[in-house]
């Protein structure tokens, strides 16, 4: 089979120019439809991504607020522990015998409960 190009018209290919043109038009039309479909999907995806992003931001802000509250509460614990320790020391100094008897009674009761 000879594959050389000729510049003259070939009777066997006379109808092929319109067929090629029609095929090209169909391909371009299909490509344009595909582009439009992709654009529509991209627009829908952008809206969904925006909603998901907003929900994620709200969740992060909520977690940050909870962490801040927990940190503020935890920062007061050393002060409260110091006050409790000072109060216990003052109570023990004021009534040392009562404190020892109370500790022995509590120890005895805890020992009895542990045997069950």
C-alpha positions as CSV (number, residue, x, y, z in Angstrom):
1,X,0.0,0.0,0.0
2,X,1.4,3.4,-1.0
3,X,1.4,5.9,1.8
4,X,2.6,9.0,0.0
5,X,0.6,12.1,0.0
6,X,-0.6,13.5,-3.3
7,X,-1.6,17.0,-3.9
8,X,-4.2,16.1,-6.4
9,X,-7.8,15.1,-5.6
10,X,-8.5,11.5,-5.1
11,X,-11.9,10.3,-6.0
12,X,-12.0,7.7,-3.2
13,X,-11.6,10.4,-0.5
14,X,-14.1,12.9,-1.9
15,X,-16.7,12.4,0.9
16,X,-14.2,12.2,3.7
17,X,-13.6,16.0,4.2
18,X,-17.2,16.5,5.3
19,X,-17.1,13.3,7.5
20,X,-13.9,14.6,9.1
21,X,-15.4,18.0,9.6
22,X,-18.5,16.4,11.2
23,X,-16.4,14.3,13.5
24,X,-14.3,17.3,14.5
25,X,-17.5,19.2,15.3
26,X,-18.8,16.4,17.4
27,X,-15.5,16.1,19.3
28,X,-15.4,19.9,19.9
29,X,-19.1,19.7,21.0
30,X,-18.3,16.8,23.4
31,X,-15.3,18.6,24.7
32,X,-17.3,21.8,25.3
33,X,-20.0,19.7,27.1
34,X,-17.3,18.0,29.2
35,X,-15.8,21.4,30.2
36,X,-19.3,22.7,31.2
37,X,-19.9,19.6,33.2
38,X,-16.6,19.9,35.0
39,X,-17.2,23.6,35.7
40,X,-20.6,22.7,37.2
41,X,-19.1,20.0,39.4
42,X,-16.3,22.3,40.4
43,X,-18.8,24.9,41.5
44,X,-20.8,22.4,43.5
45,X,-17.6,21.0,45.0
46,X,-16.4,24.5,46.0
47,X,-19.7,25.1,47.8
48,X,-19.4,21.8,49.7
49,X,-15.7,22.5,50.5
50,X,-16.8,25.9,51.8
51,X,-19.4,24.3,54.1
52,X,-17.0,21.6,55.4
53,X,-14.3,24.2,55.9
54,X,-16.7,26.4,57.9
55,X,-17.7,23.4,60.1
56,X,-14.1,22.6,60.6
57,X,-13.3,26.2,61.7
58,X,-16.3,26.1,64.1
59,X,-15.1,22.8,65.6
60,X,-11.5,24.2,66.0
61,X,-12.8,27.4,67.6
62,X,-15.0,25.4,70.0
63,X,-12.1,23.1,70.9
64,X,-9.9,26.2,71.5
65,X,-12.5,27.8,73.7
66,X,-12.8,24.6,75.8
67,X,-9.0,24.3,76.0
68,X,-8.7,27.9,77.2
69,X,-11.4,27.3,79.9
70,X,-9.6,24.2,81.0
71,X,-6.3,26.0,81.2
72,X,-7.8,28.8,83.2
73,X,-9.3,26.4,85.6
74,X,-6.1,24.4,85.9
75,X,-4.1,27.5,86.6
76,X,-6.2,28.1,89.8
77,X,-5.4,24.6,91.2
78,X,-2.0,25.4,92.7
79,X,-3.5,28.4,94.5
80,X,-6.4,26.3,95.8
81,X,-4.0,23.5,96.9
82,X,-1.9,26.1,98.8
83,X,-5.0,27.4,100.6
84,X,-6.1,23.9,101.5
85,X,-2.6,22.9,102.8
86,X,-2.4,26.1,104.9
87,X,-5.9,25.5,106.3
88,X,-5.0,21.8,107.2
89,X,-1.8,22.9,108.9
90,X,-3.6,25.5,110.9
91,X,-6.2,23.0,112.0
92,X,-3.6,20.4,113.0
93,X,-1.6,23.1,115.0
94,X,-4.8,24.1,116.8
95,X,-5.9,20.6,117.7
96,X,-3.1,18.1,117.3
97,X,-4.6,15.3,119.5
98,X,-8.0,15.5,117.7
99,X,-6.3,15.3,114.4
100,X,-4.3,12.2,115.3
101,X,-7.4,10.5,116.8
102,X,-9.4,11.3,113.7
103,X,-6.7,9.9,111.5
104,X,-6.6,6.7,113.5
105,X,-10.4,6.3,113.3
106,X,-10.4,7.0,109.5
107,X,-7.5,4.5,109.0
108,X,-9.3,1.8,111.1
109,X,-12.6,2.3,109.1
110,X,-10.8,2.1,105.7
111,X,-9.0,-1.0,106.9
112,X,-12.3,-2.7,107.8
113,X,-13.8,-1.7,104.5
114,X,-10.8,-3.1,102.6
115,X,-11.4,-6.6,104.1
116,X,-14.8,-7.0,102.5
